Amino acid sequence: MYISLLVMLVTLFACQAGRAQQSPASSDSSLTTSGSGGEPSGGSTEALQKATQNPVADLISVPLQNNSNFGIGSHDRTQDVLNVQPVIPAHLTQDWNLITRIIQPIVWQPDTNASSGGTFGLGDMNPTFFFSPAHPGRVIWGAGPAFVLPTATDSTLGQGKWSIGPSFVALTQPEHWTLGVLLSNVWSFAGSSDRASVNQMLFQYFINYNLSHGWYVTSSPIITANWAAKSAKDIWTVPFGGGVGRIMKLGDQPVNISAQVYANAIYPSGTSRWGLRLQVAFLFPK
């Protein structure tokens, strides 16, 4: 828990310091941001759409993503996971950027063996560090280490293991489209001896089509594989679905708001059949 709080405080300080060095946005039609590889691009809502859909863009953002997972267990319970996901870019050299992406879950885990009750607290933190070219070509990419830290406040909310592995993202943004993939796999190397070893993959493809006035349609399901599962039928979670979003302002603050619905075509026994993903991301363009 203390690790999570420390990292979140450092993250919030870094976001505020980065924002203080940036010029405030003036109006919805003149939002400004950096280009795909870190160079300033035309200041427009369209440019900000592209930047928010690029996981390694030179853009400070703080997404708050709420995932409601329905139909869990024999009592048809609902799990709720609020992910606090700050993204902080840094310029290492003229040619390379470092993009720090942190996911800190805040979890309500229902008791699947009862019709009421459950556990609320922090889940395991997942920081990822992408090294990305500052001046990419048509294909934008980043690669680096991903970690899972045992910061959960209860054993039911985390894995109890320290894990590490590679992560890779690649995308292209022709005209109104953003098309890309993100892939990572982590293995446990330390932690509680009485907890199961971790070997898990995350694969996310993302497809966005940008419309006028900041609107866009999107599909970005997160496919996971638990290679350490005892049963082959419990390895995969494969969702499909999508939703809509919009780049807009709340007062003077640029935000990215979206809503998506996903159904799981394949999922481990006792887990969710479908879910709702709601997100508001606070954006701090230059």
For each residue, the residues with C-beta under 8 A, 3 or more apart:
1: 4 5 121 122 151 153
2: 5 6
3: 6 7 125 149 151
4: 1 7 8 104 122 125 149 151
5: 1 2 8 9
6: 2 3 9 10
7: 3 4 10 11 102 104 125 127
8: 4 5 11 12 84 102 104
9: 5 6 12 13
10: 6 7 13 14
11: 7 8 14 15 86 88 102
12: 8 9 15 16 86
13: 9 10 16 17
14: 10 11 17 18 88
15: 11 12 18 19 60 62 86 88 284
16: 12 13 19 20
17: 13 14 20 21
18: 14 15 21 22 60 88 284
19: 15 16 22 60 284
20: 16 17
21: 17 18
22: 18 19 60 284 285 286
23: 32 286
24: 252
25: 30 31 32 249 252 254 285
26: 30
27: 30 31
28: 31 45 214 248 249
29: 44 45
30: 25 26 27 43 44
31: 25 27 28 43 44 45 47 48 247 254 285
32: 23 25 40 43 44 47 48 285 286
33: 41 43 47 48 51 57 58 59 283 285 286
34: 38 39 40 41 51 57 58 59 285 286
35: 38 39 40 41 47 51 58
36: 41 50 51 54 57 136 140 173
37: 58 97 132 133 134 135 136 140
38: 34 35 58 89 91 97 134 135
39: 34 35 134 135
40: 32 34 35 43 286
41: 33 34 35 36 47
42: 46 47
43: 30 31 32 33 40 47
44: 29 30 31 32 47 48
45: 28 29 31 48 49 213 214 247
46: 42 49 50 210
47: 31 32 33 35 41 42 43 44 50 51
48: 31 32 33 44 45 51 52 59 247 254 283 285
49: 45 46 52 53 208 210 214 216 247
50: 36 46 47 53 54 57 173 178 210
51: 33 34 35 36 47 48 54 57 58 59 285
52: 48 49 57 59 61 247 256 281 283
53: 49 50 171 173 178 206 208 216 218
54: 36 50 51 57 59 140 171 173 178 180
55: 87 99 101 130 142 169 171 180 182
56: 89 97 99 130 132 140 141 142 169
57: 33 34 36 50 51 52 54 89 99
58: 33 34 35 37 38 51 89 91 97 134 286
59: 33 34 48 51 52 54 87 89 283 284 285
60: 15 18 19 22 87 88 89 283 284
61: 52 86 87 256 281 282 283 284
62: 15 84 85 86 87 281 282 284
63: 83 84 85 86 87 256 279 280 281 282
64: 82 83 84 85 279 280 281 282
65: 82 83 85 277 278 279
66: 80 81 82 83 277 278 279
67: 80 81 82 83 275 276 277
68: 78 79 80 275 276 277 278
69: 72 78 79 80 81 271 272 274 275
70: 76 78 272 273 274 275 276
71: 76 77 78 272 273 274
72: 69 76 77 78 79 110 112 270 271 272
73: 76 77 110 112 113 270
74: 112 113 270
75: 110 112 113 114 115
76: 70 71 72 73
77: 71 72 73 110 111 112 115 118
78: 68 69 70 71 72 110
79: 68 69 72 107 108 109 110 272
80: 66 67 68 69 107 108
81: 66 67 69 105 106 107 108 123
82: 64 65 66 67 105 106 107
83: 63 64 65 66 67 103 104 105 106
84: 8 62 63 64 102 103 104 105 106
85: 62 63 64 65 101 102 103 104 281
86: 11 12 15 61 62 63 100 101 102
87: 55 59 60 61 62 63 99 100 101 102
88: 11 14 15 18 60 99 100
89: 38 56 57 58 59 60 97 98 99 100
90: 97 98 99 100
91: 38 58 94 96 97 134
92: 96 97 98 131
93: 96 134
94: 91 134
95: 133 134 135
96: 91 92 93 131 132 133 134
97: 37 38 56 58 89 90 91 92 131 132 133 134
98: 89 90 92 129 130 131 132 144
99: 55 56 57 87 88 89 90 129 130 132 142
100: 86 87 88 89 90 127 128 129
101: 55 85 86 87 127 128 129 130
102: 7 8 11 84 85 86 87 125 126 127 128
103: 83 84 85 125 126 127 128
104: 4 7 8 83 84 85 122 123 125 126 151
105: 81 82 83 84 122 123 124 125 157
106: 81 82 83 84 121 122 123
107: 79 80 81 82 119 120 121 122 123 152 157
108: 79 80 81 118 119 120
109: 79 118 119 120 154 156 157
110: 72 73 75 77 78 79 117 118
111: 77 114 116 117 118 119
112: 72 73 74 75 77 270
113: 73 74 75
114: 75 111 117
115: 75 77
116: 111
117: 110 111 114
118: 77 108 109 110 111
119: 107 108 109 111 154 156 157
120: 107 108 109
121: 1 106 107 152 153 154 157
122: 1 4 104 105 106 107 125 151 152 153 157
123: 81 104 105 106 107 151 152 157 158
124: 105 148 149 150 151 152 157 158 159
125: 3 4 7 102 103 104 105 122 147 148 149 151
126: 102 103 104 146 147 148 149
127: 7 100 101 102 103 146 147 149
128: 100 101 102 103 144 145 146 147 167 184
129: 98 99 100 101 144 145 146
130: 55 56 98 99 101 142 143 144 167 169
131: 92 96 97 98 142 143 144
132: 37 56 96 97 98 99 136 140 141 142 143
133: 37 95 96 97 136 140 141
134: 37 38 39 58 91 93 94 95 96 97
135: 37 38 39 95
136: 36 37 132 133 139 140 141
137:
138: 172 174
139: 136 170 171 172
140: 36 37 54 56 132 133 136 170 171 172 173 180
141: 56 132 133 136 168 169 170 171
142: 55 56 99 130 131 132 168 169
143: 130 131 132 166 167 168 169
144: 98 128 129 130 131 166 167
145: 128 129 164 165 166 167
146: 126 127 128 129 164 165 166 167 184 186
147: 125 126 127 128 162 163 164 186
148: 124 125 126 159 161 162 163 164 186 188 198
149: 3 4 124 125 126 127 162
150: 124 158 159 160 161 162 191 192
151: 1 3 4 104 122 123 124 125 158
152: 107 121 122 123 124 155 157 158 159 160
153: 1 121 122 157
154: 109 119 121 157 158
155: 152 158 160 195
156: 109 119
157: 105 107 109 119 121 122 123 124 152 153 154
158: 123 124 150 151 152 154 155
159: 124 148 150 152 163 188 191 195 196 198
160: 150 152 155 191 192 194 195
161: 148 150 188 190 191 192 195 197 198
162: 147 148 149 150 188 189 190 191
163: 147 148 159 186 187 188 189 198 200
164: 145 146 147 148 186 187 189
165: 145 146 184 185 186 187
166: 143 144 145 146 184 185
167: 128 130 143 144 145 146 182 183 184
168: 141 142 143 182 183 184
169: 55 56 130 141 142 143 180 181 182 183
170: 139 140 141 180 181
171: 53 54 55 139 140 141 178 179 180 181 206
172: 138 139 140 177 178 179 180
173: 36 50 53 54 140 177 178 179
174: 138 177 179
175:
176: 209 210 211
177: 172 173 174 207 208 209 210
178: 50 53 54 171 172 173 206 207 208 210
179: 171 172 173 174 206 207 208
180: 54 55 140 169 170 171 172 205 206
181: 169 170 171 203 204 205 206
182: 55 167 168 169 202 203 204 205 206
183: 167 168 169 201 202 203 204
184: 128 146 165 166 167 168 201 202
185: 165 166 199 200 201 202
186: 146 147 148 163 164 165 198 199 200
187: 163 164 165 197 198 199
188: 148 159 161 162 163 191 197 198 199
189: 162 163 164
190: 161 162
191: 150 159 160 161 162 188 195
192: 150 160 161 195
193:
194: 160
195: 155 159 160 161 191 192
196: 159 228
197: 161 187 188 228
198: 148 159 161 163 186 187 188 228
199: 185 186 187 188 226 227 228
200: 163 185 186 224 225 226 227 228
201: 183 184 185 224 225 227
202: 182 183 184 185 222 223 224
203: 181 182 183 222 223 224 225
204: 181 182 183 220 221 222 223
205: 180 181 182 219 220 221
206: 53 171 178 179 180 181 182 218 219 220
207: 177 178 179 218 219 220 242
208: 49 53 177 178 179 216 217 218 220
209: 176 177 216 217 218
210: 46 49 50 176 177 178 215 216
211: 176 215 216 217
212: 215
213: 45 246
214: 28 45 49 246 247 248
215: 210 211 212 244 245 246
216: 49 53 208 209 210 211 244 245 246 247
217: 208 209 211 242 243 244 245
218: 53 206 207 208 209 242 243 244 245 258 260
219: 205 206 207 240 241 242 243 260
220: 204 205 206 207 208 242 260
221: 204 205 238 239 240 241 242 262
222: 202 203 204 239
223: 202 203 204 236 237 238 239
224: 200 201 202 203 236 237
225: 200 201 203 235 236 237
226: 199 200 229 234 235 268
227: 199 200 201 235
228: 196 197 198 199 200
229: 226 232 234 235 268
230: 234
231: 234 235 269
232: 229 235
233: 268 269
234: 226 229 230 231 268 269
235: 225 226 227 229 231 232 268
236: 223 224 225 266 267 268
237: 223 224 225 264 266 267 268 271
238: 221 223 264 265 266 267
239: 221 222 223 262 263 264 265 275
240: 219 221 262 263 265
241: 219 221 260 261 262 263
242: 207 217 218 219 220 221 260 261 262
243: 217 218 219 258 259 260 261 277
244: 215 216 217 218 258 259 260
245: 215 216 217 218 256 257 258 259 279
246: 213 214 215 216 256 257 258
247: 31 45 48 49 52 214 216 254 255 256 283
248: 28 214 254 255 257
249: 25 28 252 253 254 255
250: 253 255
251:
252: 24 25 249
253: 249 250 282 283
254: 25 31 48 247 248 249 282 283 284 285
255: 247 248 249 250 280 281 282 283
256: 52 61 63 245 246 247 279 280 281 283
257: 245 246 248 279 280 281
258: 218 243 244 245 246 277 278 279
259: 243 244 245 276 277 278 279
260: 218 219 220 241 242 243 244 276 277 278
261: 241 242 243 274 275 276 277
262: 221 239 240 241 242 274 275 276 277
263: 239 240 241 273 274
264: 237 238 239 267 271 272 273 274 275
265: 238 239 240
266: 236 237 238
267: 236 237 238 264 271 272 273
268: 226 229 233 234 235 236 237 271
269: 231 233 234
270: 72 73 74 112
271: 69 72 237 264 267 268
272: 69 70 71 72 79 264 267 275
273: 70 71 263 264 267
274: 69 70 71 261 262 263 264
275: 67 68 69 70 239 261 262 264 272
276: 67 68 70 259 260 261 262
277: 65 66 67 68 243 258 259 260 261 262
278: 65 66 68 258 259 260
279: 63 64 65 66 245 256 257 258 259
280: 63 64 255 256 257
281: 52 61 62 63 64 85 255 256 257
282: 61 62 63 64 253 254 255
283: 33 48 52 59 60 61 247 253 254 255 256
284: 15 18 19 22 59 60 61 62 254
285: 22 25 31 32 33 34 48 51 59 254
286: 22 23 32 33 34 40 58
